[in-house]
């Protein structure tokens, strides 16, 4: 179970890091013009950057506590926060009738929920 949780965590952390860096490094206008980035046209540049920071922090929160052995409770807390973030993303894409993107968000949400469940239960670091 621990190995499966580590794989899921690494995948989700990679997604969070890549997505966060994209939002931080790509100008809002270019992001809004890209496929799947149309939502960025509806929000401020500061909001896009804030999401980027949150996603980079999520990547760190999923990996660093487990690797360092410090504040292990942050791994499932971060996963729960990612679930909430994906609910917001699904609402945003739903309002824009972007069903394929909603499904991608649902996959990420499911992965985060699995990590939270696993690290709070059978795959807990305390076990």
C-alpha positions in Angstrom: 0.0 0.0 0.0 2.8 2.4 0.9 4.4 2.0 -2.6 1.1 2.7 -4.3 0.6 5.8 -2.2 4.1 7.0 -3.0 3.5 6.5 -6.8 0.1 8.3 -6.6 1.7 11.1 -4.6 4.6 11.5 -7.0 2.2 11.7 -9.9 0.0 14.3 -8.3 3.0 16.3 -7.1 4.4 16.3 -10.7 1.0 17.5 -12.0 0.8 20.2 -9.3 4.4 21.4 -9.9 4.0 21.5 -13.7 0.7 23.3 -13.6 1.9 25.7 -10.9 5.0 26.6 -12.8 3.0 27.1 -16.0 0.7 29.6 -14.3 3.7 31.4 -12.7 5.9 31.6 -15.8 3.5 32.0 -18.7 1.9 35.4 -19.2 -1.9 35.4 -18.5 -2.7 36.4 -22.1 -0.8 33.5 -23.6 -2.3 31.1 -21.0 -5.8 32.3 -21.9 -5.1 31.8 -25.6 -3.9 28.2 -25.1 -6.1 25.1 -25.3 -7.8 24.6 -22.0 -6.6 27.9 -20.6 -9.6 30.1 -21.6 -10.6 30.4 -18.0 -7.6 32.6 -17.4 -9.3 35.3 -19.6 -12.1 35.6 -17.0 -9.8 36.2 -14.0 -7.1 38.6 -13.0 -3.4 38.0 -13.5 -3.0 38.0 -9.8 -5.5 35.2 -9.4 -3.6 33.1 -12.0 -0.3 33.7 -10.2 -1.9 32.9 -6.8 -3.2 29.6 -8.2 0.3 28.9 -9.5 1.8 29.5 -6.0 -0.8 27.3 -4.4 0.0 24.5 -6.8 3.7 24.7 -6.3 3.1 24.7 -2.6 0.9 21.6 -3.0 3.7 19.8 -4.8 6.0 20.6 -1.9 3.4 19.7 0.7 2.8 16.3 -0.9 6.5 15.3 -1.0 8.7 17.3 1.4 7.1 16.2 4.7 7.2 12.6 3.8 10.8 12.7 2.6 12.0 14.7 5.6 9.9 13.0 8.2 8.8 16.3 9.6 5.2 17.3 9.9 3.9 14.2 8.2 0.3 15.3 8.8 0.8 17.9 6.0 0.7 15.2 3.3 -3.0 14.2 3.8 -3.9 17.8 4.6 -2.3 18.9 1.3 -4.2 16.2 -0.5 -7.5 17.4 1.0 -6.7 20.9 -0.1 -6.0 19.6 -3.6 -9.5 18.0 -3.6 -11.0 21.4 -2.7 -9.0 23.1 -5.5 -10.1 20.5 -8.0 -13.8 21.0 -7.0 -13.2 24.7 -7.8 -11.6 23.8 -11.1 -14.5 21.5 -12.0 -17.0 24.3 -11.3 -15.0 26.7 -13.4 -14.7 24.3 -16.3 -18.4 23.3 -15.9 -19.5 26.9 -16.2 -17.5 27.1 -19.4 -19.0 23.7 -20.7 -15.5 22.2 -20.8 -16.4 18.6 -20.0 -13.1 17.0 -21.0 -11.2 19.3 -18.6 -13.8 18.5 -15.9 -13.0 14.8 -16.3 -9.2 15.5 -16.0 -9.9 17.5 -12.8 -12.0 14.5 -11.6 -9.1 12.2 -12.1 -6.8 14.5 -10.1 -9.4 14.9 -7.4 -9.7 11.1 -7.2 -6.0 10.7 -6.9 -5.8 13.3 -4.1 -8.8 11.7 -2.3 -7.0 8.3 -2.5 -3.8 9.9 -1.1 -5.7 11.6 1.8 -7.6 8.4 2.6 -4.5 6.3 2.4 -2.3 8.6 4.5 -5.0 9.0 7.1 -5.8 5.3 7.2 -4.2 2.1 6.1 -1.0 3.8 4.7 -0.5 6.2 7.5 3.0 7.2 8.2 2.4 6.2 11.9 1.4 2.7 10.9 
